[in-house]
Amino acid sequence: MANMDRDDLVEELQALLVQVLADAEATIANLHRQREIEVKTVTLRLQTERYRDQMATQERLQLLGGRLIGLRETVQQLPALQRDGILAQLGELKDLVQMSLDGGAVRPLLLDELAKWTPLRKGHAADKKVKTDDNRIRDFVTFAGDRPVNKYKFSDLQAFTNLLARVPANMVKDPRLRAMSREQAAD
């Protein structure tokens, strides 16, 4: 009879263990779904913001285009000497507007600035932090490309951040993941 009780107890404990494992798997699956939803939400929010920015830029360009057309018509009615000077100024204005829309004058490449910045930071901050920051910026440049500093968009940084959120924490330690790129490991 003692064996029967013990067997019943073992069977009940096994059933409880199976239930706990099933609950843990369901919780993990829910957490994965929640994380996917959060990433999709951030992505959609970012796309909406980008669309709004594009629409605002398009409205400004249309407004500027309308003004330039009006100015051209006015200039065409001026005497030839005045017209040439004003047309030259309009050309310069057009170039300045285009440069402004492109993010300003061309700046140095991010990696060139990083090469100057890193030695300046050493000795003023913890060397480990400087090295970590340097590596993180190099990872970002690998992801987004080496461009002039003012040519990066918020969406570039947000896409990189979203990627890092999906990369497993043990990527460098896991031999299977170590050979993969961040994009492959995230998927």
Secondary structure, 3 states (H helix, E strand, C coil): CHHHHHHHHHHHHHHHHHHHHHHHHHHHHHHHHHHHHHHHHHHHHHHHHHHHHHHHHHHHHHHHHHHHHHHHHHHHCCCHHHHHHHHHHHHHHHHHHHHHHCCCCCCCEHHHHHHHHHHHHECCECHHHHHHHHHHHHHHHHHHCCCEHHHCCHHHHHHHHHHHHHCCCCCCCCHHHHCCCHHHHHC
